[in-house]
Amino acid sequence: MNNTIHKLYEQGQSVWCDNISRGMIQSGQLQRWIDLGVVGVTSNPTIFMKAITGGTDYDAPIRRLLSKGREGMDIYEDLVLPDIADAADILHPVYERTNGVDGYISIEVNPKLAYDTNATLAEARRLFKELNRPNILIKVPATKEGIPAIENLIGEGVNVNVTLIFSIAMYEKIMRAYTSGLKRFDAGGGDPSKVASVASFFVSRIDTLVDRLLREKHPPHADIEDLLGVAAIANAKLAYARFEQFFNPAGEFATLADKGARVQRPVWASTSTKDPNYPVTKYVDGLVGPNTVNTLPPHTIDAALHQGRTEMTIRNDLPGAHAVFEQLEKLGIHIEAVTEKLLVDGVDLFAKSFDDLLANLAQKQETLRAAG
């Protein structure tokens, strides 16, 4: 079978699933995705909040943990870490088959630590050590405080998925943190080929905010209509162009590449369309390119399988991508302000999901206690 996912892989793009739950693991759904060509999984606090509080899959484990006197954060980790470990084990054959390029699952550090370098470092180290699998990626947000954490973790051989990236200026710092960390790891006797890192751009949220600002600031007319729904892919194209420049085989990364180091692939995340007027596969079709990952929620994977396109698109019309932001600037919409707001909002959203999860978990505990 040569489906859309396989064709994307032939173009150099890996498809990961942006969802995980105990039900997916136990029902065999995760393995079915893998059989269709999915080669990785991502998670975040919102995904786990929905999985743990949205059904009954976790009720029996919660009862067992309550009977052992576990509470709050301990119960959360006792539920989440086994799911991450089990998914990593299911994905391990992919990791082996691809020689460590794919086959990863990501887990995020507590988002409430996003502005604390030392606390992020401590939690990332603990999670990586506790899970003790080569195909784990620790998610660290792309905050100012996250940059030194990323460099230190890579320097210690910890795999990192840098998350909540919106700004190309921040992406520059992330790529440099990755290479600096690899140099440190290599200088300390480590094998750079054993360290993995990806850089996750949250795509659709850019269109959501830019479209809202366009509609708020200006009455509808043709020029504005032409700018709706185009900023996110334009931003991704410019980021990808910078990726190709930075990791040019003849450039500054060459020495590390000669030692087996991998490029830090861009990941297109937040790829479900938020505007019902946009095609379901908008952020699949427009972001096809080599050395990239597209992490899709299950319904977008289904849509891609049935109607996704696989032509190379990520390098198309770079002048047009630049022109999008020049036009937005003239209309008073500054991409730097947009991306900064999205980063702050993204951290806040994940922190709120984390708080909601713990609150709902506490409520579920009381319900299960009352039911005996």
VOFI-34365 format. One record per residue (C-alpha): x, y, z. Coordinates in Angstrom, 2 decimals, m for minus. Layout:
BEGIN
X, Y, Z
X, Y, Z
...
% end
This chain:
BEGIN
X, Y, Z
0.00, 0.00, 0.00
1.35, 3.40, m1.02
m0.92, 5.88, 0.74
m0.52, 9.62, 1.28
1.58, 9.16, 4.41
3.99, 6.86, 2.57
4.21, 9.33, m0.32
5.02, 12.14, 2.10
7.73, 9.96, 3.59
9.18, 9.47, 0.10
9.38, 13.28, m0.12
11.39, 13.29, 3.11
8.55, 14.26, 5.46
7.65, 12.16, 8.49
4.09, 12.11, 9.81
3.66, 11.91, 13.58
0.38, 11.60, 15.46
m0.46, 14.52, 17.74
m2.36, 12.47, 20.31
m1.87, 9.68, 22.82
m4.03, 7.95, 25.39
m4.25, 4.64, 27.16
m7.20, 3.76, 24.96
m5.15, 4.30, 21.80
m2.45, 2.00, 23.14
m4.68, m0.78, 24.48
m7.09, m0.83, 21.51
m4.26, m1.19, 19.02
m5.08, 2.17, 17.38
m1.53, 3.42, 17.81
m0.18, 0.31, 16.10
m2.71, 0.79, 13.29
m1.44, 4.34, 12.75
2.10, 2.98, 12.62
1.03, 0.35, 10.11
m0.34, 3.19, 7.94
3.03, 4.96, 8.01
2.92, 7.17, 11.13
6.44, 7.20, 12.60
6.13, 9.19, 15.83
3.82, 10.64, 18.49
3.59, 13.95, 20.31
1.75, 14.84, 23.49
1.09, 17.96, 25.55
m0.81, 18.87, 28.73
m4.04, 19.57, 26.81
m3.94, 16.14, 25.16
m3.47, 14.39, 28.50
m6.17, 16.50, 30.15
m8.70, 15.33, 27.57
m7.50, 11.73, 27.73
m7.54, 11.40, 31.53
m10.66, 13.41, 32.36
m12.75, 12.82, 29.24
m13.63, 9.15, 29.73
m13.29, 6.06, 31.89
m10.02, 4.59, 30.55
m8.12, 5.81, 33.60
m10.70, 5.09, 36.32
m9.33, 1.68, 37.31
m5.71, 2.89, 37.54
m6.84, 5.93, 39.56
m8.66, 3.63, 42.01
m5.52, 1.53, 42.41
m3.37, 4.61, 42.99
m5.83, 6.02, 45.53
m5.74, 2.75, 47.44
m1.97, 3.19, 47.69
m2.32, 6.70, 49.10
m1.14, 8.53, 45.99
m2.34, 12.13, 45.42
m2.31, 14.99, 42.87
0.87, 15.26, 40.84
1.96, 11.78, 41.88
m1.22, 10.31, 40.39
m0.76, 12.40, 37.23
2.74, 11.08, 36.63
1.74, 7.53, 37.60
m0.87, 7.71, 34.83
1.09, 9.58, 32.17
4.58, 8.09, 32.37
3.43, 4.48, 31.76
1.53, 5.66, 28.67
4.63, 7.44, 27.36
6.81, 4.40, 28.11
4.38, 1.97, 26.48
4.07, 4.14, 23.38
7.86, 4.43, 23.20
8.13, 0.65, 23.29
5.55, 0.27, 20.52
7.46, 2.85, 18.45
10.88, 1.33, 19.15
10.89, m0.85, 16.00
10.39, 2.36, 13.99
13.31, 3.94, 15.87
15.48, 0.93, 15.02
14.34, 0.73, 11.40
15.02, 4.43, 10.77
18.34, 4.38, 12.64
17.05, 6.84, 15.22
15.59, 9.38, 12.80
11.98, 8.62, 13.78
10.12, 6.46, 16.28
9.94, 9.10, 19.03
7.29, 10.12, 21.53
7.40, 13.51, 23.26
6.52, 14.46, 26.81
6.41, 18.04, 28.02
7.99, 19.48, 31.13
5.49, 21.13, 33.44
4.53, 24.31, 31.49
4.42, 26.24, 34.75
8.23, 26.02, 34.69
8.53, 27.68, 31.26
10.17, 30.83, 32.65
12.51, 29.03, 35.06
15.67, 27.65, 33.45
16.93, 25.63, 36.41
13.56, 24.08, 37.24
13.04, 23.16, 33.58
16.47, 21.53, 33.51
15.80, 19.54, 36.67
12.43, 18.24, 35.48
13.67, 17.42, 31.97
16.60, 15.44, 33.37
14.34, 13.59, 35.79
11.78, 12.64, 33.15
14.42, 11.50, 30.66
16.16, 9.39, 33.29
12.94, 7.93, 34.65
11.60, 6.94, 31.24
15.03, 5.55, 30.30
14.38, 4.97, 26.61
16.38, 6.27, 23.64
13.27, 7.33, 21.71
11.93, 9.86, 24.23
11.91, 13.57, 23.38
11.53, 16.04, 26.25
9.48, 19.08, 25.26
10.89, 22.45, 26.34
9.06, 25.68, 25.43
10.84, 28.24, 23.24
11.00, 30.93, 25.91
14.04, 33.11, 26.62
14.60, 30.98, 29.73
14.19, 27.80, 27.70
17.17, 28.50, 25.42
19.93, 27.81, 27.99
17.98, 24.79, 29.20
17.91, 23.42, 25.66
21.66, 23.93, 25.19
22.45, 22.26, 28.52
20.14, 19.30, 27.89
21.58, 18.63, 24.44
25.05, 18.97, 25.97
24.11, 16.17, 28.37
22.71, 13.91, 25.64
19.04, 14.51, 26.44
16.75, 14.46, 23.40
14.74, 17.70, 23.11
11.61, 18.73, 21.24
11.61, 22.54, 21.35
7.94, 23.47, 21.44
5.77, 26.58, 21.00
7.98, 28.16, 18.34
6.41, 31.02, 16.39
9.22, 33.51, 15.74
12.00, 33.00, 13.21
14.27, 35.17, 15.38
13.71, 32.76, 18.27
14.27, 29.84, 15.89
17.76, 31.21, 15.14
18.56, 31.02, 18.87
17.16, 27.50, 19.08
19.31, 26.20, 16.21
22.38, 27.75, 17.80
21.51, 26.31, 21.21
21.22, 22.88, 19.59
24.58, 23.10, 17.82
26.30, 24.57, 20.90
24.92, 21.74, 22.99
26.09, 19.15, 20.46
29.59, 20.64, 20.45
29.68, 20.43, 24.23
28.43, 16.83, 24.16
31.03, 15.91, 21.55
33.83, 17.64, 23.48
32.87, 15.64, 26.57
33.28, 12.35, 24.72
29.65, 11.85, 23.72
28.46, 10.55, 20.36
26.54, 13.34, 18.55
24.76, 10.77, 16.39
22.91, 9.53, 19.49
21.25, 12.88, 20.28
17.95, 13.88, 18.68
16.20, 17.23, 18.58
13.33, 18.77, 16.64
11.96, 22.32, 16.53
8.15, 22.54, 16.66
6.47, 25.50, 14.95
2.85, 25.99, 15.96
1.35, 26.84, 12.60
m2.41, 27.38, 12.57
m2.41, 29.72, 15.59
m0.62, 32.35, 13.49
m3.46, 32.43, 10.97
m6.04, 32.49, 13.75
m4.54, 35.62, 15.33
m3.54, 37.41, 12.12
m6.98, 36.80, 10.58
m8.66, 38.19, 13.71
m6.44, 41.28, 13.70
m7.13, 41.89, 10.01
m10.88, 41.73, 10.55
m10.74, 43.89, 13.68
m8.50, 46.60, 12.25
m9.89, 46.93, 8.74
m13.24, 46.72, 6.94
m13.48, 43.89, 4.39
m11.95, 44.64, 1.02
m9.96, 42.70, m1.58
m6.48, 43.45, m0.22
m7.36, 42.17, 3.23
m9.14, 39.10, 1.87
m5.96, 38.18, 0.03
m4.08, 38.18, 3.35
m6.47, 35.94, 5.24
m5.15, 32.45, 5.94
m1.72, 32.96, 4.40
0.56, 34.18, 7.21
1.11, 30.80, 8.88
2.39, 28.98, 5.82
4.41, 32.03, 4.76
6.10, 32.04, 8.18
6.81, 28.32, 7.94
8.34, 28.73, 4.48
10.69, 31.44, 5.70
11.62, 29.32, 8.73
12.33, 26.35, 6.47
14.53, 28.48, 4.21
16.54, 29.50, 7.28
16.74, 25.84, 8.35
18.23, 24.87, 4.99
20.75, 27.71, 5.16
21.80, 26.92, 8.73
22.18, 23.18, 8.22
23.77, 23.47, 4.79
26.14, 20.48, 4.46
28.94, 22.85, 3.50
28.20, 25.32, 6.31
29.02, 25.61, 10.00
27.18, 22.39, 10.87
29.44, 20.34, 8.58
31.95, 19.32, 11.28
29.19, 17.96, 13.51
27.49, 16.30, 10.54
30.75, 14.52, 9.72
30.56, 13.00, 13.22
27.05, 11.71, 12.57
25.05, 14.56, 14.10
21.54, 14.98, 12.74
19.95, 18.21, 11.65
17.32, 19.59, 14.00
14.27, 19.00, 11.83
11.40, 21.51, 11.81
8.12, 20.05, 13.06
4.87, 21.55, 11.81
2.58, 21.41, 14.85
m0.89, 22.81, 15.55
m1.86, 21.65, 12.08
m5.61, 21.21, 12.47
m7.48, 24.06, 10.82
m9.34, 26.30, 13.26
m11.36, 28.16, 10.61
m14.07, 25.91, 9.08
m13.73, 27.82, 5.81
m10.21, 26.43, 5.32
m9.54, 22.93, 3.94
m8.91, 20.29, 6.59
m5.55, 19.48, 5.00
m4.46, 23.13, 4.54
m1.45, 22.69, 6.87
m0.52, 19.36, 5.31
m0.67, 20.27, 1.63
1.16, 23.59, 2.05
4.05, 22.32, 4.17
5.52, 19.36, 2.28
9.31, 19.28, 2.25
12.34, 17.12, 3.02
13.82, 16.87, 6.52
10.55, 17.92, 8.15
7.92, 16.39, 10.41
4.20, 17.11, 10.30
2.46, 16.14, 13.53
m1.25, 15.70, 12.90
m4.22, 14.99, 15.16
m6.11, 11.80, 14.25
m8.90, 13.51, 12.29
m6.31, 15.35, 10.15
m4.45, 12.08, 9.55
m7.73, 10.59, 8.31
m8.34, 13.58, 6.05
m4.78, 13.46, 4.70
m5.14, 9.79, 3.88
m8.26, 10.48, 1.83
m7.61, 13.88, 0.29
m4.09, 15.04, 1.16
m1.65, 16.17, m1.52
2.01, 15.22, m1.57
3.65, 17.62, m4.03
6.67, 19.51, m2.67
5.41, 22.92, m1.53
7.58, 24.25, 1.31
10.10, 25.91, m1.04
7.47, 27.49, m3.30
7.32, 31.28, m3.77
9.63, 32.60, m1.06
9.31, 36.16, m2.43
5.56, 35.82, m1.96
6.10, 34.74, 1.65
8.21, 37.85, 2.31
5.57, 39.99, 0.60
2.86, 38.71, 2.98
4.63, 40.21, 5.99
5.49, 43.41, 4.15
1.79, 43.88, 3.39
0.77, 43.04, 6.94
3.31, 45.57, 8.24
1.74, 48.29, 6.08
m1.63, 47.43, 7.62
m0.26, 47.79, 11.14
0.15, 44.08, 11.91
3.70, 43.35, 13.06
4.71, 39.69, 12.94
7.11, 40.10, 15.88
4.23, 41.29, 18.09
2.02, 38.47, 16.79
4.57, 35.77, 17.54
5.40, 37.16, 20.98
1.72, 37.19, 21.97
1.25, 33.66, 20.66
4.18, 32.38, 22.72
2.87, 33.95, 25.93
m0.66, 32.72, 25.19
0.63, 29.25, 24.32
2.50, 28.87, 27.60
m0.54, 30.18, 29.49
m2.85, 27.77, 27.68
m0.72, 24.74, 28.48
m0.33, 25.87, 32.09
m4.11, 26.26, 32.35
m4.60, 22.78, 30.84
m2.19, 21.45, 33.45
m4.13, 23.17, 36.25
m7.46, 21.98, 34.80
m6.13, 18.45, 34.56
m5.07, 18.42, 38.21
m8.39, 19.97, 39.29
m10.41, 17.49, 37.24
m8.24, 14.67, 38.49
m8.95, 15.72, 42.07
m12.67, 15.81, 41.29
m12.48, 12.36, 39.69
m10.67, 11.08, 42.77
m13.49, 12.32, 45.01
m16.12, 10.80, 42.71
m14.37, 7.44, 42.71
m13.86, 7.58, 46.48
m17.58, 8.27, 46.98
m18.49, 5.40, 44.68
m16.25, 3.08, 46.67
% end
